[in-house]
Amino acid sequence: MTSKFAKQGYLLKQGAQMFKTWQKRYFRLNERELLYSKQNTDPESLWKKIKLSDVAYVAPAPECKKPFGFKICIKDVRIMYLVPDSHNDLISWIEAIEKWRNTKATDLEPIQLTDFSTSIREQHDWYSISIAVRTKTKQKYVLKSYQKSHFNQSDLEKIIQSHMQFIETMNPFVVPLRFIIQDDTTINFLYDYVSDDPLFSFLEEEGKFSEIQAAFYSSQIFYAIQYLHLHNSNGGFLKPNNIFVSSDGFIKIFPPGLEINSSLKNDLNDLIYTAPEILLNPTEGFSKPNPNADFYAFGAIIYEMVCGLPLFFHTQIDQLKEIIKSGKHYFPFHVSQQAIAFINKLISLDPTKRTINFGNMKDENFFKNLDWDQILTKQCDPKSFT
């Protein structure tokens, strides 16, 4: 953290007594505790403390009947209901608490690249991807290392500033960024290690997913997209090869890389999930974040999960591009009307007509059998959806 507290401010807190009145309290979050008192100037003796190690989960709380409410489940004690002033504050409080309750003391120690042993997985002209093992803890990480010479100074400053958001926050379905390390020639990002179990490897084994299984995985991809878009990341680069199934059975998505001058790569596997507007104008499409293109890719991924085959395919790149731009597709007979309706909203040729409202998306019939709260807090058994 760059200051003593990761986050602080006034919140409404529901009383723990019989009448459940709402009271304004000042909250402070550090790497070990959530503290609160009546005023931010109160002496230390008046502050109450919640150990983050005692927090089971934190999640939105629509049941508290107040806009922007969220809850903190304290293990074997109670659920605390809190209300900030806005939706953005709601998200930022949840993300910050999620981050620090999942942070170990060793994550806060000063660190440098020499503290890791590495083995390169991919080597490119200006970046590499490695598996890094921290010597002290034997903890595995994914190391993305970029040559500074590829960026101008202004870009480097923007990169560091934007990635600090991921150091200070966390989403349960996005691979956490733990460290940013620089030396004279490189800038390095160390993410938690996830096993090599891409979601689509499971799809290949099963042929297709049941709709409830596809909805289960899609809900987590949705939460990840919401998080990445909130932090102005991942616009137009959602791809199945960045979606993994972690050891607990839930999704983990890797954030995008640092390609500044992005261009459309002539790769069949990438093209399948590329929005048609990017094919029509690739220079403009890749010049800035494109959230609508992520929703198109989201729809294409759901299509493949429930249908068992790609939305579009051709062995020739030019023909595949034309098929995608035409938008002509069909659904196998076994796909339900609610799945068809939802997917068609996401893959509309007109980007402005795609379903992009996060609140409305949860109300889609495709998700009607899901408890979103249980999924966000991982209080459900993934095996029950298979």
Secondary structure, 3 states (H helix, E strand, C coil): CCCCCCEEEEEEEECCCCCCCEEEEEEEECCCEEEEECCCCCCHHHCEEEEHHHEEEEEECHHHCCCCCEEEEECCCEEEEEECCCHHHHHHHHHHHHHHHCCCHHHHCCCCHHHEEEEEEEECCCEEEEEEEECCCCCEEEEEEEEHHHCCHHHHHHHHHHHHHHHHCCCCCECCEEEEEECCCEEEEEEECCCCCEHHHHHHHHCCCCHHHHHHHHHHHHHHHHHHHHCCCCCCCCCHHHEEECCCCCEEECCCCCCCCCCCCCCHHHHCCCCHHHHHCHHHHCCCCCHHHHHHHHHHHHHHHHHCCCCCCCCCHHHHHHHHHHCCCCCCCCCCHHHHHHHHHHCCCCHHHCCCCHHHHCCCHHHCCCCHHHHHCCCCCHHHHC
